Amino acid sequence: MTTRHDSVTQATRRLLGFLERTQIADGSWCVPYTGPNFLLPLYVITAYLTQRPISEKDRPRFVAGLLQPQISDGSIGLHEESVRGAVFTSAISYVALRLLGEKPERPELARLRTWIHTSGTPTKAAAWGKFILSILNLYSWEGVTPVPPELYLLPKWIPIHPANISGYVRIVYLPMAYFYGRRWQAPLDPLLRQLRTELYPQGFETIDWPKHRADLAPTDHIVPETLVVRLIMPVVRFLEKWIPSFLRKKAIRLTYEHIVYEDEQSDFTRQAPVNACYNTLAHFVEGKTALVDRSWRELPRYLWQFPTYTACQGFTSSKVWDTAFTLQGMNLLGSNLAPRKGIENGCRYLVENQVIDELPSPHRYHRLPRKGGWPFSERRNGWSIADCTAESILALVEATPFLPQPISTKIITDGLHFILSYQNRDGGWGSCDRVIGPSWIEIFNASHVFADIMVDHSYAECTGSVLAALALVQKKFPEMESAAVDRAIQHGVRYLTKTQKQDGSWEAVWGICFNYGTSFALPGLLAAGLPIHDPRIVRGRNFLLSQQLADGGWGEHPDSCLQRRPIPSEVGLVEPTALALIALIATGSKEDPAVSRGMDFLLKTQQADGDFPPQPIPGLFYRTTLIRYDHYKRAFPLKAFATFLQS
C-alpha cells in the first residue's frame, strides 16, 4: 500500500525532473513576468516617437499581444485577468494598435473605439493615461495632473520632495516631471491627426481641457483622490504661471541629470519598463542619439515571446526571486533526492547577481545604499530589494551541505549589512526603500488606479522573509553583527505583532493577500524564536485553517486586496495551498487532517510531467493590478513537499 509519504516522494521526483529540465544555462529559472496591460502600449508608443519602428516581421506579434487581453465588450482592463475595462489602458492600447498600422475598421478596433466613446472618451482616463496621450499630442497638458519638476529644487526636508517618495514611484515620476516641465508633445503627423478624430467624436478643438483633469470614468476611479489633492491642484496650476523661466529650465536640467544617472547606474537596463520607456524618450527629446541607441539595445529585454504573441514584462525578469525560492525547496531535501548540480548552478546565479558595488553620490540622486543586496531580476538592474536579499541569503546558506565549498562569508556579511540598513522605524521592512518621508504623504497619490504608492511601507511578507534570514544568519554565524541582528529581530517581531489582524491574519501587498501575508509572517516569527503555542502563532495558524476550502486547497480572490478583507476563491489554487502547508507544518503536526487534505490537493493537481496546471495570476501591483509569478506553482509546492518529507 502506497503511503502519503511515498506519494509525496514520487511527486517531488516528478517536480524535480521538470525543474531540472527547465533550469537554464546561467543557473536560474526564467518565466514570464507579465500582467499589467499598460506596459506593451507604452513600449509601442516609445518606438513610434523615437522613430524606431517595429519590424514588419514583429508587428503581427505585437498586435496579437495588444489584443490578447481584450474583454468581450471590446475594452481592455488594467491587467490580463481584468473582468472590466479601463479608459486608461483601452485608450493607449487603441493608439498603439493604430501606430502599428492596424486599420480603424478592424472589428476589434471598432469595438474598442466604441467602448472608449461610450465610456466618455480619453477625457475620462486615469492620470497616467492622460499623461501618455499628452506626450502623443492626443491630449492637452492643460488637462493633466501637474508634475512640476521644481519639486526637485525644494529642500529635502519638505515632505513632498521626491527624495521622500517610494523609489518605485519616484523613478517613474522623474521622467514624467521632465516631460511635464517641458510640455513636450510629438509633432502632429497625419496619423496623429486622424487619431484625434477617432478618439474624440465631440471634436478635439472643442474640449475644455482643464475641467477634465480629474474627470474620471468609474472604471478609472479605483483609488479616489483625497480632498487635499482636489484643492491643491488649482493652486499648483496658478502658481506655475509665476515660475520664472530660468527656474523651470534649471529644474528640467536637474531632472534630466537624474534620468541619465539612473540609466548609467543600471547599465541602461533601468528599474522597470515604464521609466525605461520614458527615459528613452527623454534622451530622444534631448537629441542624445547615442543614448537612444544604447536604450534600444536594452529595451527589448523587457519583452516576452509567448508562442503566438509578444508581451511586455514588469521587470526584465524575476530570475533572482524565482531561483531563490526554488533552491530553498531543494535544500530541504535529503541527499537521496536533492539535485546537487541544480543547487550548485542556482547558487552560482545568485552569487553572480549580488550587487557588489556602491552607487556614486547616492544621496544627491535620492538613492539608498545598495551594495550587498540582491535585485528582483539581475545585478544589472541595480536596485537591491530587502526581501529578495533575504530569500537569496536563505537559499545560499541552506545550500551549504550540497556545495563543493561554503559560500563566502563576505557575501553573507554584505547581504546582512544591506538588510539591517533597510529596516524601518516601525520595525518592519519594505521592498526597494526605507520609509523616508512621513506616511501621510500618501494623501498626494493622484494616480487614480494604484493604491499606497507614495511610501514604500513596511509589509508583512517582506518582514517575514527578512526575519527568517536574520534568524538563520544568527544561527549559522553567531558572531556576525550579533547585537544588531538581535535588535533587528526584536523590532521585526514587534512590527508583526502590531500588524496582525483580529482574525489572526496578516495583510500582504505583493501577493493575494491575507493567506499570502500570513504564510510568510508565521515562519518568520517561528524563526525569530516564538514557540508554536505563542498566541500570535496560534491565531495565525487558526486563520489559515479557517480558510481551507472544501476541495482541500486554499485560494483567495483578488478582490480581497482592494476590499481589504479575505475573500475565498471558488476552488483551491496551487500557490496559496503550498504556502499554507509550509506554514501549517511549521506550526503543528504534518499529520493534521488539514495538512493531509492540502497535500492530497497538491498531489491530485500535479501533472504527469511534474509541473502544475496554469493558475490564476497570484501577484499584485499596488493592490489593483495583477502581475504574474508563474514559477510560484513550482517553487512553493517543492518547498511544501520537502517540508513534509523533512518533518
N, C-alpha and C positions, 0 to 999 in steps of 0.2 A: 504493500500500500504506500502510495506517494504521500509524504508528509508536506505540510506547508513549507517547512524549511527546504525540502528538496525542490519544491516548485519555485520558490524564490531564488534558489541557487541556479536553476535552469534558466529562469527569466533573466537573471543577472548575466549569465554567459551569453545569452542571445543579445542583450543590450550592449555588452562589451564588444561583441563581434561587430555590431553596427557602428559603434563609436570608433573602433579600430579602423574600419573601412572608410570612415568619413573624416578622420583626422588628417589635416593637410600637411604639406611638407615642412612648413615652419613650426609645426608642433601644436597649432591651435585648431579650434573648430570654428568654422565660418558659416554663418547663416544670415538670411536677410533680416535687416533691421529697419523695416518699412512700417507704414501705418498712417501717418498724417497725410492728408490729401493736398496740402498747400505746398509741399516741397517740390514735386515734379513740375507743376506750373511755373514756379519761380525759376527753376533751372532753365526751362524752355525760354522764358521771358528774358533771362540774363543772356542766353545765347543769341537771341534776336537783337537785343540792344547793343551788345558788344560786337556785333557783326561776325559772329562765329556760328554760321548756320549749321544746323544738324543735318547730317548727310541724308541723301535720298534713300540710302540703304537702311538707315536707322529710323527714319521718320515713322514708318508704319508701327514700329515697336513702341515709340513714344506716344503715338496716337492711341494705341491699344492700352497703354498704361494710364493715360488720362481718362479713358472711358471705362476702364475696369471697375471703378467704384460707383459708377452711375446708378442711381436708385430708379425704381420703376416710374416715379413721377417725373423723371428727367433731371433731377437735381444731383448735386454731389455734396456729400457731408464733410465734416471735419476729418474723419478718419475712415479707414477701409470698411469698417463694420457699422458705420452710421446708418440709422434707420430713417433719418430725416436730413434734408439738405441744409446747406448754409449759403447765404448770398455771397459771403466772402470766398469760399472755395469754388462755388459754382461759377462766379464771375471770372475769376482768374483762370479757371480751367477752360472756360469757353474761349477766353482770349488766347491762351496757349494753343488750343486746337486750331484756331484761325491763323495764328502765327506760323503754325506748321503746314499751312496750306489747305486745311480742310474747308470745304465749302459750307456756307451758312445753311444751305438747303438740305445738307445731310440730315437724315431723320434724328440721329442722336443729338446733333447740334440744335436742330429746330426745337426739340423737346426741352433741351437745356435752356435755350433762349426764352422760350415761352414761360418756363418756371421762373427765370430771373425777372421777367417783366411782371408776372403775376405777384411776385414777392416784393415788388416795389422798385426794381432796377438797382444797380450798384449804389445808389444813394442810401440804400438800407443795409449796406455791408458793414461788418465789423471793422475796427480801426485798421488792422493790418491789410485788409482788402482794399480799403480806400487809399492807403499809403502806396501800395504796389501800383494801383491804377493811376495814381497821380504821377508817378515816375514815368509811366507809359503815355502820359498826356491824354488819358482817358478819364480823368477826374481832375478837379481843381484843388490846388493846395489850400484854397480858402475853406474847403470843407473837410480838412484833415485835422486830427488831434495834434496840437503843436508838440514838437520835439526840439526845442530850441538848443542849438549847440552851445550857447552861452552857459548852460549848466556846467560845462567842463571848466569854465573860468571861475566858478564860485569857490570859496574856501571849503576844504573838505569837511569841516565841522558842521556845515549846513546839511541837514539830513537828506535833502533831495539831490545832493551831489552824486553823480554816477558811481563814485567810489563806494558809496554806501548801499548800492543795489546789488542783488544777486548776480554773480558772474555770468550765468547762463543768459540772463535777460540783458544785462549791461552790454554784452558783446553783440547783441542784436540791435539794441537801440543806439549803439555807437554809430554805425553807418547810416541808420535812419536819421540821426541828428545831423549828420553831414549832408544828406540829400535835402532834408527839410530846410537847413540853413541856406543852401544854395538855391532852393526851389528849382532844382534841375528837372527838366522834362525832356523826353525824347522828341526830336524834331518830327513834326507831323509828316507822315508819308501817306500815300493813297490808302494803304491797308488800315492804318490807324484812324484815318478819317472815316473810313467805312465802318470800323468798329464803333466809333462814336454813335453812328446812326443805328447800328444793330443793338447796342446796349441801352440806348436812351430813346425810346419811341416818342417821348414828350419833347425831344429836341435838346441837344447838349447845351446850346447857347441860351436856352430859356431858364435854366436851373439856377435857383438861388442857393449857391453852394454853402455859404456859412451856416445856414439854418439846418443843414443836413449832417453836421459834424457828428452828432450823437443821435441821428435819426436811424433807428435800427429795426430790422425785421425781428420778430420773435425768435427766429432760428439763430440770429446773430447776437442775441442779447442774453447770453447764458450767464455771464457774470456782470450784474448791474454795476454801473458807475456809482460811486459814492456822491453824496451831496457836495462834498469838498471839490471833487473833480468838476462837477457841473457848474459850480460857482466860479472856480478859478480859471477855467478855460477862456471865457470872455476877457478876463483881466489880462491873461498872458497875451492874448491877441492884441489888446490895446497897447500894452507895454512894448510889444515888439516894434511898433511903429516908431518908437523913440530910441531904439537901439542904434547907436552910431555905426555907420558902415564899416569903420576901421575895426570896431569891436566884433562885429559879425564876421569879418574876414579873419580876424585873429582866432576866433572860435572854430571856424571851419578849418583853418590850417592845423589847429591843435587836434581836432577830431581825425583829420586825415593822417596826422602823425601817429595817432593811436592805432589807426587801421593798419598802417604799414608795420608797426611794431607787432601787432597780433599776428599778422601774416608771416613775418620773418621768424617769430618765435615758435611757430608751428610748422615751419618749413613749407608754408603755403597749403598745408592740409586744412588748417582752420579748426575751430572747435566743432562746428556743426554746419549744415548746408545753408541755412538762412543767412548767417553772416558771411559764409563763403561766397554766396551769390552776390550779396550786396557789396562786399569788399571788392570783388572782381569788377563790378560795375563802377565803383568809385575810382579804381585805377584807370578805367577807360575814360571816365569823365575828366580825370586829371591829365590825360594824354600820355600815361605811362605804359607805352606799348610793351616793354619788356616785362612789366609786372602782370599785364593782362595775359601775355603768353605763358608766363610761369603759372598763373592761376589756372589756365585752361589745360595745363599738363596734369593738374591735380584734381580739378573738379569732377571728372568722370569717375573718380574713386568712390563718389557717393552713389553711383548708380548700381542697381542690382538687376541682373538679367534673369528674369523668370523665363520659362520655356516659350511663352507666347507674347511677352510684353516686357517693357522696361519700367522700373520703379526707382524712386529716389529714397535713400535711407536717411535716418535721423542722425547717424554718425557714419564715418567711413566703414565701421564695422562695430560689432560688440565682442570682439575676439578675446580681450583680456578677461572680461566679465564671464563669458561662457566657459573659457578654458579653466579659470579658477574654480568654478563650481564643479566642473567635470572631474578635475583632479581630486577634489575633496572626496567625492564618492569613491573613486578608485583607491585612494589612500586608506580608506576604511576596510578594504577587502583583505582577506588573508593572503598569504604568499601563494596559495594554490590558485587563486583567482585573479589577483592584481596583475594588470598588464604592465610589466616593468618598462618595456620600451615606450609604450604610450605615455607613461608617467614621466619618464626621462625627457621625452620630446616636449611634452606640455610644460614641464618646468623650465626647459630651455627657452620656450617662447616667453614665459613670464619674466625670467631673468633678463632676457634681451629687451624687454619692453618696460622695465622700470625707468622712470625719469631720473637721469643721473646728473643733470646739470641744473644750475640755478638760473633764473631769469636775470638779465641785466636790468638794473634800475626798476625793480618790480613796483616799488612804492609810487614812482612817478606815473606808472601806467595802470595803477589800481589793481595790481595783482598780488596775491599772497605767495609765499614761498612754495615751490613745487617739488624740489629735489627729494628723492626717496619715495615719492608716491607712484601709484600706477594710474594711468588713464583708463577710460572705459574701453578703448579700442586698441591703440598702439602708441608707442612712445612719441612718434612724430606729432601727434595731436597736442601734446604738451600741457594738457590740463589734468593735473593729478586730482583724484577723487577719493574721498575718505573711505567709503565702503568698498570701492574697487581695490584700494590698498589693503584693507582688512582681509577681504576674501583671498587676495593673492598671497598674503602672509600665511593665512591658514593653509592654503594649498601647498606652499613651499615647505613650511616647517613640518607638516604631517607627512610629506613625501620622503623624508629622510631615510627610512628603512629600505626604500626601493631605489635609492640613488647611489651611484658609484662613490660619490663623496658628498658630504653635507653641503648645504647651501652656505655660502659665505655669510659670516655674522654681520659683515658690513651691509649687506643687502637688507637684512632684518633690522639692523640698527637704524639705517636711513629711513626705512619704512615706518618704524616705530616713532622716530622723531617727527616725521610728517604727520602721522595720526595725532600725536599729542598736541601738535601746534594747531590742529583744526577743531579742537573741542570748543564748543560754545559755552557761554556763561551759564546757560541753564543746565549744563552737564551733558547735553546730547551732541550728536554730530549730524551735519547735513551732508551735502554731496561735494560740490566743487569750491565751496567757500565757507568761511565762518560767517556768522551773523555780525555784520559790521554796523549797519545803521539800526535805528530803532524799529521795532516790529510795526509800529503804527504807520510807517511809510507805505504799507500795503494799501492804504486808502487812495494812493495815487495810481493804482492799477487802472488803466483805461484801455485795456486790450479787448474787452467785451466778451472774449471767448476762452480765456485762460484764467485760472484762479491761483492765488497765492504765489505770484511771480516776482514780487518786488524784493523779497528777502529769501535767502537760502536758509530756511528754518531748520531746526533740528527735526529729525524724522525717526520714528520708532525702528523701522527696518534698518536704517543706516547705523543707529546706535547699537542695535542687537548684534550686527555684524562686527562692529568695532570692539565691543565688549568681549566677544568670543576670541578675537585675535589678540587682544591685550592679555586675556587670561592665559592663552596658550604661550605667548611670549614669556609671561611671568613664570609659568611652569617650566618651560624648557631653558630659559635664560634668566634665572632668578637675579643675577647680578646686573641685568641690563635696565638702567633707569628705574630701579625698584620703587623708590619713593614716588616718583612722578607717575608711574604706572598704577600704583596703589591709589593715589589721589584721583586719577582719571577714572578708574573703575568705580570708585565710590560715587563720584559725581554722575557717571553714566547710569548707575543703578538708581540714583536719586531722580534723574530725569525720567526713566521708565516708570518708576513708582508714581511720579506725579502725573504722568500722561496716560496711565491705564484707565480705561473707561469703567463705568459702574458695572457693565456686564462682563468685565474681565478681559476685554479685548484691547488691542492697540490699533490705531488707525494708521495705515500706510499711505504714501503719496505716489510712489513709483510702481506700485502693483495694486491689484484688486483684491482686497483693500483692507478689510478687518481680519480676514483669515491670513492674508499675507503678512500684515504687520505683527500679528500675534505669533505667527510661526517663526518669525525672526527674533522677536523680543524674548520669548521663553528660553530658547537655547542660549541667548546672550546672558540672561540673568542666571541661568544654571552655571554657565562657565564662570561667571563672576563670583560664584560661591554660595548662591542661595540654595537651600535644601528643597527637595521636591515637596515637602509639606509646608513650605512657606505660603502664607495666604495669597501672595501675589502670583505664585506659580499655580496654586490650586485653582484660583479664579480664572487664570488664563487657560489652563487645561480644560476646565469645565466649559468655557466659552467654545473652544474647538469641538468638544464632544457634542455640544448643543447644536452645532452647525452641520453635523454629518447628515447626509441625505439618505433617502430610502434605498438607493442603489449601492450604498456603502461608501460613496465618494464624497468629496467636498467640492463646492463651487459657489461662486459669488457673481452676481450680476454687476456689470459696470456702473449701473445707476447708483449703486451704493456709494460710489466715490463722490458724486455730486450731492446726493441726499444725506450723506454722512451718517448712514445707518446700515447695518448689514442687511442685504437683500439677497437671499439664496438664488442660485441659478436653478433651472428646472431639472438638470441632471448633473451628475458628478463630472468633474474635469480632472485631467491628469495632474497638472501642476499644483493646484491647491491641495489635492489629495496627498500627493507625495510630501509636500511641505508640512501638512498637518500630521502625517505619520511620523516624520522626523521629530517633530516637537513632542508628540504623544509618547513615543518610545523613550525619549529622553526624560520625560517626567513621570513615567509609570512603567507598567509591565507590557512587554510585547505580546503577552497572552490576553490582554484586554480584548473583549469582544469587538470593541470599536476598531482596534488596530487590525484584528483579523478580517473584519469586513472591508476595511480600507485596503488592506493588502490584496484581498481577493479581487477588489475592484481593479486595481492596477494589473494584476495577473491576467484577468479576462480581457482587459482592454489592449494589452500588448499585442502587436502584430507578429507574424511569423518571422519577419526579418529582424526582429529585436526592437524596432522603432515603435512609436506610438502614433495613432492616427492624428491628422490635423486637429488642432484645438482652437477655440476662440482666442483672440488676442489677449494675453494676460497682463501686458504692461500698460503704463499710464503716463501721460504727459500733462502735468498741471491740472489734474482732476477731470479734464474734459475730453482729452484726445487719446485714443488708444494707440499703442505702439508695440510692434512685435518683439517677442522674445522666444523665438521658435525652438531654441535649444533647451528651454526650461523643461519641456516634456521628456527630455532625455537625462539631463543632469540631475534634476531633483528626484525622479524615480530611482536612478542609480544610487543616490545617497540614501534614499529610503530603504532600498533593498539591502545596501551594505550595513546600514544601522540595524536593521532587523537581524541580519546574519551575525553581526558582531555582538549583539546584546545577549 
